[in-house]
């Protein structure tokens, strides 16, 4: 956690003292560099990472970002036949993952001197260097490079997929990179790209949704471990989502089975509770190659989904998949996001973590404020997945998410990681509040937009 706090201080200083911005531009890296060069902004705006083939992170002074946006707009107007031009979205108000960030990391190496860097117990890949990590190299110098080096996310995803990884699970407070991951896969490679949490509070339902995707992809889940022994813990009026699983040897048989279950729900099984019907399918031992998983809140909703599945119609509440012969697919845990929070994000992460630990008390320790709530939430979700039998073959982190990947892989003290999960922190650490950005991303985007408009005039 010393790393999280020290990096947080560096970003806090950048936010309070600097005029920087981090933005996403919908261009390939080479095209983004060309646009920067055409605008005369080389050195002022730098590549901060690559999220996907046409998703490039850039960082620079807000005024320079505004100038670039204005130049892109003018170029798009000049070439209207080619569409509106690439979109540029401001993400935060700091210099990040570029050499310009070094001006705010002067004390970072000293603050991290002597950090504990143990060998990893789970394979880990760096998005700073692109290389596998053994653990000891995660020293103070590495974390300085992490803040000042472009994120090689798309490159690492492509290499892992080419090496045989076929299931990518995003662990972040708000899944945002599923599309980028899918577009980073090599041509002809199919892989399951899943998220442990969508935007907004999801709790148990998001967890079931992730397990549904893993099941459809062929990952073995310990379903009994996923059940709440005390029953669903919900308030009056809440309707907890349930998971309904079926499988068959052939796709035609799967559709026929879905139709049979739909008829049963409307007939002799009409008196059975939704929970008992779903538990029966979850506890069914045999898992055949063609699989379907349906997340549902009611009998009518489940019947409708089964009808859609039987008819081969598209549906949003269910996932289907085919398990290929051989070993179950290897799962990669992707710890994405930042190592710092604004007050709203930290509060949402804390509530989410508390809900998960109420569901699985074995994961909880006495509650107390966490030094970094999003880091604690990511680790809680990873522990919960491992509790139900989903263990990753490899982990990687993007940006500040490498802190969570490092803890989960065992490259730092598990005592500190457990303290982060419980929200206690380390008594020897000088705690500080979550990063208070001077202005939010929306306000920054408005500032940049006004600058771009001035450039047009």
C-alpha positions in Angstrom: 0.0 0.0 0.0 3.0 2.3 0.2 3.0 2.2 -3.6 -0.7 3.2 -3.8 -0.2 6.1 -1.4 3.0 7.4 -2.9 1.6 7.2 -6.4 -1.6 8.9 -5.2 0.5 11.7 -3.8 2.2 12.2 -7.1 -1.1 12.4 -9.0 -2.5 14.7 -6.3 0.4 17.0 -6.8 -0.1 16.9 -10.6 -3.8 17.7 -10.2 -3.4 20.5 -7.8 -0.3 22.2 -9.3 -0.4 21.2 -13.0 -2.3 22.2 -16.1 -2.2 18.7 -17.7 -4.8 16.4 -19.1 -5.2 12.8 -20.2 -7.4 12.2 -23.2 -8.5 9.4 -25.5 -8.4 9.9 -29.2 -10.1 7.6 -31.7 -7.1 7.1 -33.9 -4.4 4.5 -34.4 -1.1 5.4 -32.7 0.6 6.3 -36.0 -2.3 8.5 -37.0 -2.4 10.2 -33.6 1.3 11.0 -33.9 0.8 12.3 -37.4 -2.1 14.6 -36.1 0.1 15.9 -33.3 2.9 16.6 -35.7 0.6 18.4 -38.2 -0.6 20.6 -35.4 3.0 21.5 -34.4 2.5 20.0 -30.9 5.3 17.5 -30.8 6.7 17.5 -27.3 3.6 19.3 -25.9 1.3 16.4 -26.5 2.6 12.8 -26.1 1.3 9.3 -26.6 0.3 7.9 -23.2 -0.8 4.5 -24.2 -2.7 2.3 -26.7 -6.0 0.8 -25.6 -6.9 -0.7 -29.0 -6.2 -0.5 -32.7 -8.0 2.9 -32.9 -8.0 4.0 -29.3 -4.9 6.0 -28.4 -4.3 7.8 -25.1 -2.6 11.2 -25.3 -1.4 13.5 -22.5 -0.3 17.1 -22.5 -1.1 20.6 -21.4 -4.8 21.4 -21.5 -4.2 24.2 -23.9 -2.2 22.0 -26.2 -5.0 19.3 -26.1 -7.5 22.0 -27.0 -5.3 23.1 -29.9 -5.2 19.5 -31.2 -8.9 19.1 -30.9 -9.5 22.3 -32.8 -7.1 21.2 -35.5 -8.9 17.8 -35.8 -12.3 19.7 -36.1 -11.0 22.0 -38.9 -9.5 19.0 -40.8 -12.8 17.1 -40.5 -14.7 20.1 -41.8 -12.3 20.4 -44.7 -12.8 16.7 -45.5 -16.6 16.4 -44.8 -17.0 13.5 -47.2 -14.9 11.4 -44.8 -17.1 11.8 -41.8 -17.0 14.0 -38.6 -13.4 13.1 -37.8 -11.9 11.3 -34.8 -13.5 11.9 -31.4 -11.3 13.2 -28.6 -12.4 12.6 -25.0 -10.8 14.1 -21.9 -10.4 11.5 -19.1 -8.6 13.3 -16.3 -6.8 16.5 -15.3 -3.3 15.2 -14.9 -0.2 14.5 -17.0 -0.1 10.7 -17.1 2.0 7.9 -18.7 4.3 10.3 -20.6 7.6 12.1 -19.9 5.7 15.2 -19.0 4.5 13.5 -15.8 8.1 13.3 -14.5 8.0 16.8 -13.3 5.5 15.7 -10.6 7.2 12.4 -9.6 10.4 13.9 -8.2 10.0 12.4 -4.7 8.3 9.2 -5.8 11.5 7.0 -6.1 12.6 8.2 -2.6 9.2 7.5 -1.1 9.3 4.0 -2.4 12.8 3.1 -1.5 13.0 -0.3 0.1 9.5 -1.5 -0.9 8.9 -5.2 -0.6 9.0 -6.8 -4.1 8.6 -10.6 -3.8 8.5 -13.2 -6.6 5.0 -13.5 -8.1 3.0 -16.6 -7.4 0.7 -16.0 -10.4 2.1 -15.3 -13.8 2.1 -11.5 -14.4 2.7 -9.4 -17.5 3.7 -5.8 -17.5 1.9 -3.2 -19.5 4.8 -0.9 -19.0 7.5 -3.0 -20.6 5.3 -5.7 -22.3 7.4 -8.4 -20.7 6.6 -11.1 -18.1 7.3 -10.0 -14.5 9.1 -12.2 -12.0 8.4 -9.8 -9.0 11.7 -8.4 -7.8 11.8 -5.9 -10.7 8.7 -4.2 -9.3 10.9 -1.8 -7.3 10.7 2.0 -6.9 12.1 2.6 -10.3 9.4 0.5 -11.9 6.6 2.5 -10.4 8.3 5.8 -11.5 8.4 4.3 -15.1 4.7 3.2 -14.6 3.6 6.9 -14.2 5.8 8.2 -17.1 5.7 5.4 -19.7 2.9 4.8 -22.3 0.6 1.9 -21.4 1.2 -1.0 -23.8 -2.3 -2.5 -23.2 -3.4 -3.4 -26.7 0.0 -5.0 -27.5 0.0 -7.2 -24.4 -3.6 -8.3 -25.0 -2.7 -9.3 -28.6 0.3 -11.2 -27.4 -1.6 -13.1 -24.7 -4.3 -14.0 -27.2 -1.8 -15.2 -29.7 -0.2 -17.3 -27.0 -3.5 -19.1 -26.3 -5.4 -17.1 -23.7 -9.1 -17.3 -24.6 -10.9 -15.7 -21.6 -10.2 -12.2 -20.4 -12.0 -10.9 -17.3 -11.9 -7.2 -16.5 -11.7 -6.3 -12.8 -12.3 -2.6 -12.4 -15.0 -0.5 -10.7 -16.6 0.3 -14.1 -15.9 -1.9 -17.0 -14.9 0.4 -19.9 -12.4 -1.5 -22.1 -14.3 -4.5 -23.3 -14.6 -3.1 -26.8 -10.9 -2.2 -26.9 -9.9 -5.7 -25.7 -12.1 -7.4 -28.4 -10.6 -5.1 -31.1 -7.0 -5.9 -29.9 -7.5 -9.7 -30.5 -5.5 -11.0 -33.5 -7.5 -11.7 -36.7 -9.3 -15.0 -36.5 -9.0 -15.3 -32.8 -12.2 -15.7 -30.7 -12.1 -15.1 -27.0 -14.6 -14.5 -24.2 -14.2 -10.9 -22.9 -16.1 -10.4 -19.6 -16.4 -7.9 -16.8 -16.7 -8.4 -13.1 -18.7 -5.2 -12.7 -20.5 -2.9 -15.1 -21.0 0.8 -14.5 -23.0 1.6 -11.4 -23.6 -0.6 -8.4 -24.0 -4.2 -9.5 -23.1 -6.4 -6.5 -24.4 -9.9 -6.6 -26.1 -9.5 -10.1 -22.8 -8.4 -11.8 -21.0 -11.3 -10.1 -23.6 -13.8 -11.4 -23.3 -12.2 -14.9 -19.6 -12.7 -14.8 -20.0 -16.3 -13.7 -22.6 -16.9 -16.5 -20.0 -15.7 -19.1 -17.3 -17.9 -17.6 -19.6 -20.9 -17.6 -20.6 -20.4 -21.2 -16.9 -20.1 -22.1 -16.1 -23.4 -20.6 -14.6 -22.4 -17.3 -15.3 -24.7 -14.4 -17.1 -22.9 -11.5 -17.6 -24.3 -8.0 -21.3 -23.4 -8.0 -22.0 -24.5 -4.4 -19.3 -22.1 -3.2 -21.0 -19.3 -5.1 -24.3 -19.8 -3.2 -25.0 -17.6 -0.1 -25.4 -20.1 2.8 -27.7 -17.7 4.6 -29.9 -17.1 1.5 -30.3 -13.9 -0.4 -29.6 -10.9 1.7 -31.9 -8.3 0.2 -34.2 -5.6 1.6 -38.0 -5.4 1.2 -39.0 -4.9 -2.4 -35.6 -6.1 -3.8 -35.7 -8.9 -6.4 -32.4 -10.7 -6.5 -31.2 -12.0 -9.8 -30.9 -15.7 -10.2 -28.8 -17.8 -12.6 -30.3 -20.5 -14.7 -27.9 -23.0 -16.5 -28.5 -25.6 -19.2 -26.2 -27.5 -21.5 -26.5 -30.1 -24.3 -24.3 -32.0 -26.7 -25.5 -30.2 -29.8 -26.9 -26.7 -30.4 -30.3 -28.2 -31.6 -30.6 -30.2 -28.4 -29.8 -27.0 -26.4 -32.7 -25.1 -28.1 -35.0 -28.1 -27.5 -34.1 -28.2 -23.9 -34.7 -24.5 -23.6 -38.2 -25.0 -25.1 -38.9 -27.9 -22.7 -37.9 -25.8 -19.6 -40.1 -22.9 -20.8 -43.1 -25.2 -21.0 -42.4 -26.7 -17.6 -42.2 -23.2 -16.1 -45.7 -22.5 -17.4 -47.0 -25.9 -16.4 -46.2 -28.4 -13.7 -43.3 -26.3 -12.3 -45.5 -23.2 -11.9 -45.6 -23.6 -8.2 -41.9 -23.9 -7.6 -40.1 -20.8 -6.6 -37.7 -19.2 -9.1 -34.8 -19.7 -6.7 -35.4 -23.4 -6.3 -35.8 -23.9 -10.1 -32.5 -22.0 -10.7 -30.6 -23.8 -7.9 -31.6 -27.1 -9.4 -29.9 -26.2 -12.7 -26.9 -24.7 -11.1 -26.3 -27.8 -9.0 -26.7 -30.2 -11.9 -23.3 -31.9 -12.2 -23.1 -32.7 -15.9 -21.8 -29.8 -18.0 -22.0 -30.6 -21.8 -20.2 -28.7 -24.6 -23.1 -26.4 -25.7 -24.0 -24.2 -22.8 -26.4 -21.4 -22.0 -26.6 -19.2 -18.9 -29.6 -16.9 -18.2 -29.6 -14.1 -15.6 -33.2 -13.5 -14.5 -35.3 -11.7 -11.9 -38.6 -13.5 -12.4 -40.5 -16.5 -13.9 -42.0 -14.5 -16.8 -38.6 -13.0 -17.7 -37.0 -16.5 -17.5 -39.7 -18.0 -19.7 -39.3 -15.3 -22.3 -35.5 -15.8 -22.4 -35.9 -19.5 -22.8 -38.4 -18.9 -25.7 -35.8 -16.6 -27.4 -33.1 -19.1 -26.9 -35.3 -22.0 -28.3 -36.1 -19.8 -31.3 -32.5 -18.8 -31.9 -33.4 -15.2 -31.4 -30.9 -12.7 -30.0 -31.3 -12.0 -26.3 -29.6 -9.6 -23.8 -30.3 -11.6 -20.6 -28.4 -14.8 -21.6 -25.1 -16.0 -22.9 -24.4 -19.1 -24.9 -21.1 -20.8 -25.7 -19.4 -23.9 -26.9 -16.7 -25.6 -25.0 -14.0 -26.8 -27.3 -12.5 -30.3 -26.7 -9.5 -30.4 -24.4 -8.6 -28.4 -21.3 -10.8 -25.6 -20.0 -9.8 -22.1 -21.3 -7.1 -20.2 -19.4 -8.5 -17.1 -17.7 -6.6 -13.8 -17.6 -7.5 -11.3 -14.8 -7.2 -7.7 -16.1 -6.9 -5.2 -13.2 -7.7 -1.9 -15.0 -8.2 1.6 -13.8 -6.5 4.0 -11.5 -4.9 3.9 -8.1 -6.7 7.0 -6.9 -10.3 8.0 -6.4 -12.4 11.0 -6.3 -14.9 11.1 -3.4 -17.9 9.8 -5.5 -15.9 6.9 -7.0 -14.4 6.0 -3.6 -17.9 6.0 -1.9 -19.4 3.8 -4.6 -16.5 1.4 -4.4 -16.8 1.2 -0.6 -20.5 0.4 -0.8 -19.9 -2.2 -3.4 -17.2 -3.9 -1.4 -19.3 -3.8 1.8 -22.2 -5.5 -0.1 -19.9 -8.2 -1.4 -18.4 -8.9 2.0 -22.0 -9.1 3.5 -22.8 -11.7 0.9 -19.6 -13.6 1.7 -18.6 -12.8 5.3 -15.5 -15.1 5.0 -14.0 -12.4 2.8 -14.4 -9.6 5.3 -12.5 -8.3 8.3 -13.6 -5.6 10.7 -14.7 -2.6 8.6 -12.6 0.5 8.5 -11.8 3.1 5.9 -9.6 1.8 3.1 -6.5 3.8 1.9 -7.8 3.2 -1.6 -11.3 2.0 -2.1 -11.2 1.0 -5.8 -8.0 -1.0 -5.2 -9.7 -2.8 -2.3 -12.8 -3.5 -4.4 -10.7 -5.0 -7.3 -8.9 -7.3 -4.8 -12.2 -8.3 -3.1 -13.7 -9.3 -6.5 -10.6 -11.3 -7.4 -10.7 -13.2 -4.1 -14.4 -13.9 -4.5 -13.7 -15.4 -8.0 -10.9 -17.5 -6.6 -13.3 -18.6 -3.8 -15.7 -20.1 -6.4 -12.9 -21.9 -8.3 -12.0 -19.3 -10.9 -8.2 -18.9 -10.7 -6.3 -16.9 -13.3 -3.4 -18.3 -15.4 -2.0 -14.8 -15.7 -2.8 -11.3 -14.4 -2.0 -7.9 -15.7 -2.7 -4.4 -14.7 -3.3 -1.2 -16.7 -1.9 2.0 -15.2 -2.7 2.1 -11.5 -4.4 -1.3 -11.8 -1.0 -2.8 -11.7 -1.0 -2.2 -8.0 -3.9 -4.6 -7.6 -2.4 -7.1 -10.0 0.9 -7.0 -8.0 -1.0 -7.6 -4.7 -3.0 -10.5 -6.1 0.0 -12.1 -7.8 1.8 -12.2 -4.4 4.6 -9.8 -5.4 4.0 -7.7 -2.3 3.1 -8.5 1.2 -0.1 -10.5 1.4 -0.6 -9.0 4.9 -0.7 -5.5 3.3 -3.0 -6.8 0.6 -5.3 -8.3 3.2 -5.3 -5.0 5.1 -6.3 -3.2 2.0 -9.1 -5.7 1.4 -10.4 -5.2 4.9 -10.0 -1.5 4.6 -7.7 -1.2 7.6 -4.6 -0.1 5.8 -1.2 -0.4 7.4 -0.7 1.2 10.8 2.8 2.4 9.7 1.4 4.3 6.7 0.8 8.0 6.6 -2.8 7.9 5.3 -4.1 10.6 3.1 -7.6 11.1 1.6 -8.5 10.1 -1.9 -7.2 12.3 -4.7 -9.2 15.5 -4.9 -9.1 16.5 -8.5 -9.5 20.2 -8.9 -12.0 19.8 -11.7 -13.9 16.8 -13.0 -13.4 15.2 -16.4 -16.7 16.8 -17.7 -15.5 20.3 -16.7 -12.1 19.6 -18.2 -13.7 18.5 -21.4 -15.7 21.8 -21.5 -12.5 23.8 -20.9 -10.8 21.9 -23.7 -13.8 22.3 -26.0 -13.8 26.1 -25.4 -10.1 26.2 -26.2 -10.8 24.3 -29.4 -13.5 26.7 -30.3 -11.2 29.6 -29.8 -8.7 27.9 -32.0 -11.4 27.7 -34.8 -12.1 31.4 -34.6 
